[in-house]
């Protein structure tokens, strides 16, 4: 099935880069995922018949030339996908800042015919690249005058094309939702916070954590959201005058509520409203002097840059790398240098200098004390994070809270998914802030029928963001057979709205409840669903809470398996993933782990395809990469089972390779939620609760709530770049109910990427790839729809 685009697909066969030479370099601070980007550039480059060169040690290597600039092969980038940092090295380079240095660099590139550069780095590195491009023709003229190159070379290599990818753990670059390395850095921070939480629980302690971000508070802000920190200091949003008092009041209130642990997160560039630095030591001394609390400081430092890249960063970097090569192939002398970035789940191209200017604007606004402006310039996702943090971190005194007299119930339905608890916490706290009474339903619709319902307080959900599974308990049972009992419970507890957090069963459950409205008035209330399932198979949303955590589990396991396969040469592993009939985990896991094939239900395969894959692996075993990895979605084909494929490969591979199989099973549902799932769960759930409040006001007539229109039963999903409320009735047409999947799935467009990066001949539809867009300045109103 093809993506539901109305255009004629345009394939890149006509974009063949025969004879083009592409240089790839990493520059500035390193970031996890840079290697995945380098790998994608090299393999995509070779795929379109271009020559690809490594430029070692960043711009320094370009200036020094010699064996710093080397043509590479397919195998040069094998086994680097899971390695942190950058294997081609990065360096700060003073000489490239001089014209003399750039002249030498231009000479070294022309010697090898390189006129296409792919630069992976921060804004400094990209600005340098742009200057180099602008000076290029002048540099060539000068080289010709000095007799270093001839006039033919000046004509032949007249233009330099540049495409940038932003690798920076700070996520400080305007125009992209996520820079390469940010998600992995959040993984490191959250691992530390989770570990600290357990030791701090043993004592009553306050921890001050200092995270990276000299000019940008993104890491501090998102990690504060992801662990429910008590206080956060970031450069873009300095605390108001007298913050010392309010912080100490809040910490002592939390202690009084029996909260054993206080966490304060400080970005290294944090400042007060007079632009004076706020250091972690200063915060610690303040807490000790005023409150006498046992307080410790942990400075995370370079740990945040280290370790293996997360699944998100590998997929992001692989997509950006492929998109960068396409952008270079399509570049003309008239196109400005561009940067490939991510908006929602779309790859987009933006003019490099527009992004750089906007990034510099933020700094200028901060220097001049225009902090509201600085937050706005950072973009929608930053602004949303900040607003959500403000909403959830501090409870107003009861006297200041509005009273609506509405009762809202929250329940989990379906299989457990990491991040469900973060979603429940956000729902409960936003509900209380809006003045509702919040009720928790234990064990899904089954528990609902049995009356397992209790009122739940602000403090009750403290510390829930980092917990895996479902604390409320969850069941797959659908409501149809309990309708009468559930209606009774709704009446008894006077429930005026429902929020259901779960997977495909939650969606079916809402369809059943809305169908039962004719018979039971109790179901004529606003109902909203937030998608949470590792399978990512809910119609109406590109992402579900829990899928990112499952993907990381699969990726980690595949890394270990690849290591084992490399140790015992010539071995192929067949790995079965979860997901029902939905191939999301198998497909994206294969992309993130660098697998050779992924069998999924959505793309039918036959014995010929299996045979072709075996032959492909037999060829691969003749190279220096003597291992194979094949993923199979659990329900991709009822006859070609994991055992069948394992036996087939074992028989056909006799004498060339041997086989092992591994069924990952329920470990994919478990574990602590990833930063993405905590953050996504928190934000989407907070937004759903605000929708409930709005609907309750709209449907309250003559002393009771009555809602019976389709738009009062909605699913809140991430669609391309926005969070959208969609009536479940309208999603019916988009659903394949037999196989419990959406009829069209966006990630199928990424399927050819995996094949290209595994050296298969395939055609890749580039009609949806980024046309050059402009950096959008959003109006404050737009921030409501915001990206993640």
Phi, psi and omega in degrees: 000138182263160179298152189280051179270148180273352186277166171283129178300143178240119184260160188269013178307324182281000180258017187307131184266034183310126176086344179287146177243130183243131175255139178237132178220155174244139188218158179078202181294146181281162178209143180296137181107344178302321181295324178297323179291316179300315181300315182294320179297314182297311186288322178292321179301311180295323181300321180266019173065034172261161172271141179237136181240138168278136167250106183286151176058038172059215183294333179300318179293328180290323179287318183286331178063216180061225184276016170279344180240109191229135175288140184239163181247178177306316186286342181302333185252017178289146175065021177253351185303321186266006183267134177287177178067209178223127183284343180264006173077156180216148179210151170281136187231112180286321189293333181290343179282348179260153179297323180302316180296317181292327178297315180296319180298315180300318180300314182297324180288315182298323178307327183254006178071023182273115176235014177231123183240135174247114185249123179249112182184192180270189186294328178299312181297321183286325177297318178300319181296321182293318178299316179303317181294318182294326182276347193314306185296323176298319180296318180294319178303314183296320179296323180293317179300322181281000179076013182280329176226161181265171183300326179301317181297321180300318180289314187295323185250035189301331185237145175249125175260139181229132171234134181253152168231137185269115173250109181197124183290343184283345186054045188257019186251126183285146177106345177233141179294316183224134174265158181297127177107338183297312183298320180294321178298321177297322176302315180297315183298313184293324176301317180293314181299315180300320180292318180295322182302321183290321180288323183291333179298330183290327177243164172271107188226157171245131178246132173252119183251126178257124180245165182290163180132078182294317183244353187228131185267014187303310182299318181295315184296311184289324178290328176296319177296319188284343179239005179064045182295155182283331184204146178222140177244121178227153183296329185283345188219072184295149179292156181288166175309142177077018181298332182302316181295311186295325179294315182294323177299314183296317180297319182288327175299315180297321178298317182298330179278015178073022176275117189281345191228133173243135177238129177240129181249131183238124173284145186299337180262017185299142180222163172264182187290355175256020180064021176268140182297144171249111184263162180296325179296318181299317181295318180299312182301320180300312182296318182294313183295315187279322189247344182068019179286146173293112189234138180234149176249135173235122178255117188285324175055220191287354173306324185294334180274346192265186176080178186277146181292146179289165179303318181302313182294325179293317181291316178303310184293323179294317179295317181295320181298316179295315180298323181296318179295317178300318180296321179293321180294327183271351187294142174238168178304336184276340183282137178289159175302134183237165175239136181269129182217181184242133173229116189062238173247022181259136170278131178229160175246134181231147177298127185307312186290330176299317180296316181297316180299317181294321178298320179289327177302319181302312182299319181297315179301320180293317180299326183269007176076016177267076190285326178299318179297318181300316180297318182295319180294332179296339176110169187300316189292324178296314182298317178298317179301315183296314181297319180294319179300314181300321183294322191261345191271336188230121180275128176289154174300147183309324183298331183271349183282141175292161175238119183256344187063018174264144175249126182241130180255142179241133176218156176255135182227140177103202180278154179297146176219136181297130181110346177302320184291325176298321180293318179296316181302313182297317181299313183298314185290320178293318179303315180294319178299325182279356175097008179271162167269131183255133179241139176256135175257126182270138175062046169058206184295329180296314178296324178302311182298329182271003177077025178276076185228134177215150177290146188229139188256171177305310185291332184301326183264010178299140177075010183279337189302323185272000183275134177279175177067206179231113181291326180290342186085144184217148180225154179276351185303136177270158187283343190312317185278355181245013191311314185297316181294321180293318178301318178302314182295323178298319182289310182304315184268003180051054181279124184258352179198154182235137172237119184249124180249114182177192186260216186301325178297325180296320179296312178298321180300316179294323177299318180294317180295320182289330177291332183277000182298327181301323185270325184237117177297334184302333182272002177277063179224160177297134177227139180223146179241138175247121186289125178218103176197140180296334185288340183053047185243021182272128178295148177091358177215134178287333181230146171239148176300134177106334184291323181295318179298316180298319180297320178294323178297315180298315183297315179300316181296316179299322178301315182293320181295319179298323180296316179295321181292327180289330180292312176260102187303161175056054178230139178243130179255136176249120188241129180260128179252165177277185175127005182061232178270356184273125185272010185307307185295319181294316184291310182288327176297321179295321179294317184285334184259356180070047181280165180273333179201156174220122179265124181227157181294324186293338180239099184304143176224157181230186185297331180294320179294317178300318180296317179300320179295321179296316180297320179301316180291325178299317177298317184299325182293344178279346180269191180277352181263091189258059174205155180224153181221124181232128178256146179223125177288141190306323182248031187290333180197130187287336181266320178276076182284172177300319179297316180300311182297320178299315181292319179300309180299319182298316182293310185290335184269002184312130177083344180250311177212158172248169191238151170222154176232158185211123177256117188287324173062210193287353177297342180290341180270346191260187176090168179289141181296146178288161178305321181300313182292324177297314185290314180297314180301317182295312186288317184291324181289320178298319180293321179296322181292323178295326177296317179302314180302317181297314181295322180298317179298317184293328189256008180273113181228137173046049173079003173215159179272129176220112181230117178228016178270160180302324185282009174258004172233101188236160170246132177262117183227161175270118179241114182052269183244000187228157172270124187232137172271125181231129177302133183298330179301324182283342181278349182305316182295340183267004190249135169264097187291330181296316184258002176055050175218159172291149181292329178234135183229128187299326188287348177297334177296337182272356184300315179299331179303312181301318182293318180299315183289346176257012172076030174265150172280127180204168177249139186244123183284112183261005184294338181265000185284165194299121164279158181292127179245175174253155180292120185275128169271119183268150177280156182306329182297321186294335184301341180298321187280337186002155177281177184283000000 
